[in-house]
């Protein structure tokens, strides 16, 4: 799981660098720094888990038709994760990524990644429920995510058409978005308070990553001062540490809840 707000911070810092690139008449290059929170992303971790999704994640009707029964692909304790669960999640991920519900047969590697993210989400959902976080607690954030998705689709017609292709009602989609926001909430509550970033780390990142890359891509341009980008760098470093802590926590949860992949 990337989270959207984390990507915004990354883009803010990239934007500083990209302004310099435009002055030189070149198209802005990609990342100034590694992706924060990759996957469940928390960012690529979370948010990958929640948002940042390959276009290869597609409907698996041909795949499922080849099965006599809905195949169990994993288990969390005695609760099965089936091939159709993974199919539905892949379709949803693709929709959230680009407002498109593809129909081609998927790549097996992409499906394995969807399965793994789905397991992570279910584990974190259990933790959120145990913590007492209700869907109603994150309804405002879920409605904002819905509004952002409508803008991404470009029109109400395209939005409703994609929801119909998913087999969802608008209320069901809102519930799924709320579920994702609940996962983000539990990650922040459990992990963020323990994360600290020292000034020396910020200075090292500025010197070794940001300043060096900026000078390389924008020869002759003045490098923004540390003071100008310090807050963005701090958040990027926080998210990197959250990534590592989240990965460790998920491994512990997989052991505790007896996760098996078939």
N, C-alpha and C positions, 0 to 999 in steps of 0.2 A: 502498500500500500503503500503517486504521488500525492500529498494533500494539496488541494487547490491553493490554500493560503500559502503553503510552502513554495509552490511554484511561482506565486506572485513575488515573493521575496527574492527568489533566484532571478526572476526576470528584471526586477528593479536594479539589481547589481549588474546584470548583463547589459541593461539599457545604458548604464553609465559608460560602459566600454563601447557599446555600439554607436553612441553619439560620436565618439572619436573616429570610428571607422567610416561613418558617413561623411565626415569632414574630408577624409582622404579619397572620397569618391568610390569607395568599395562597399559592397553589400556587407551588412553585419555578419560576422561569423557566429557559430553556435556557442555553446557554453563557455563561460568564463571560468567556471569551476565545475567539479563533478556534480551530478544530479543529487539533490538532497532527497532523503527518504525515498528510496527507490522501491518500489514495490509495494508490501501491503500497502505502500508508500507509506508506512508513514512515508511519504512522498513516493520514490519509485517503489519502495517496499509497500507503503500504504497506498498512498495514493495509488502505484502500479496495481496494488491489490484492489484499489477502489476506482481508479480512474484511468490512468495512463495506459492505454490498451492497444494492442496490435490490431490492425485491420484484418489480420488472419483469423481472429476469433470469430467463428461463424456458426451458423446453424448446422446441426449434425443430423439432419433427417436421413440422408443416405447411410450414415454410420449406424444410426439406431435401427434402421430397417433391416440391417444385416444381423441384428441380434434377435434371438428367439424371445428372450426376456430382457428387461431393463437391467443391464449388468451393474453389479456393485463394483465400484472402482476404488473405494476407500471406506474406512470405518472409523468413527470417533467413539470409542467404547463399544457399545452395542447399537449405535445409530449408524445406519448405512448412508454413504454418499454414492449416488447412482450416476450412470452415464447421462441420464436425462437431466439430473441436477446440474451437471457440468455443462451440458448443452444450453440450458436456460441461462446459466451464469455467463457463458461466452457470448450469447446473444445480447444480454443486458450490457455487458462490458463494451461491446462494439457500439451499441446505441449511445451509451454515455460518452464514448470517445468522439464520435463524429455524427451522431444522430442518424445512423444508418444501420439497418438490420440486414446483414448479408445472407446469402442463401447458398453459397458454394460450399463444397465439402471442405472441412478444416484440415489443417496440418496437425499431425498427432502431437508434435512437440508443443504447439500452442495450446492444445487441449490439456496436456499435462500441466502446463503453467496455470491454466484456469483452475484445474482441480486443486492445485496446491494453494492458490489464493483463496479458493472457496473454503478449504479446510481452515486456513488462518482466520478468515472472517468468522466462521462458526465458533472457533475457539474463543476469539475475542468477544463475540456476542454473548457467550456463556459468562465470561468474566464481567461484562457490562451488566447483565441481568443480575448476577450475584451481588454486584455493587449497588443495585437498586436503580439503575438508570433506565427510565422508561422512554418509549418512543415519543411520548408527549413532551418530554424534557428537551428534545432536539427538533421539535416541529418547526420552529422558526428557521433554523438552519436548513432543514429539509425543503421548506418552501422556497428559500432563496436558491437552493441548488436546482429546484424545479424551474424557477424563473430563468436562471442562467442557461439551463438546457434548452428552454424554449427559444432563447436568443440564438443559441448555437444552431438550432434547426432552421432558423431564418423566417419561419412563418408558422402560424397556428395549424395550418393545413398539413405541413410536413411533419410537425410535432405529433399531431393526432394520428397521422398515417403510420408513423413509426411505432407509436404505442400499440396501435391495432395489430401491426405485424408481430410485435412481441407477445401478443395475447394478453396484454395487461389492460386494466382500466386505469384512469388517471389516479384514482385513490390507491390502487395497488402499487403504482409506480412511486407515489409519495411515500408509502410505507417502506419500500425498498431503499429510497434515498434516506429516510429517517434511520433505517438500520445501519447504513453506512456512516451517518453522522454519529450514531451511538458508538460505533467502533472507534471513530476518531476521538470521541470524548473520553472513552476509557483509557486509550493510549496516553492522552495528555494527562489525565488524572493520576495514572500509575507511574508514568516515567518522567514527565517533564520536571517535576519538582526536584528530582535528584540530579538533574543535568546542570553542570556549571561550565562556564568557559572563562579561562583566564585571559587577562590582557595580553600576556606573552603569546598565547595561541592566536589571537586576533592579529597581532603584529607580524607573526610568522606567516600567516596565511596571506596577509596583504603583501608582504615582501616576496614570498616564494611563489605565490600563485597569481594573485590579482595584478600586482605591479609588473611582474615579469611578462605576463600575457598581454597586458595593455600596451606595454612598450613594444612588444614584438609585432602586434597587430596595427599599432598606430605610431609608426616612427615619426619623430619630430613633434608629437603631441605631448602636452604636459599631462602627467599621470595625476588623476584625482588624489587629493590628500587622504591620509588614513581617516581623518576626522569626517570626511565627506561620505565614506563608505563603511565606517566602523559598525554601525547598527546592523546593516545588511549582512556583513561578514559574521557578526555574532550569531545572528539567526541561522545562517547556513551551517555554522559549526555546531550549534545546538541540534539542528536536525540530523546532522551526520552522527552525532552521539546517540540521538534517539533511535536512529536506524540500527545501530549496533545493539543497543539495549533491547529493542523490540525483537530482533532476530534471536537473541539469547532467551528472552521470555517465551517466545513461541516454541522454541525447542523444549523448554521446560514443560510447557502446557501439553505438547504432543506426547511427552512421556507420562505426565500425570493423567491425561485422558485416554491413554492407550490408543493412539492413532496408528492405523495400519493402512498402507497403500497397496493395492493389488494390481 
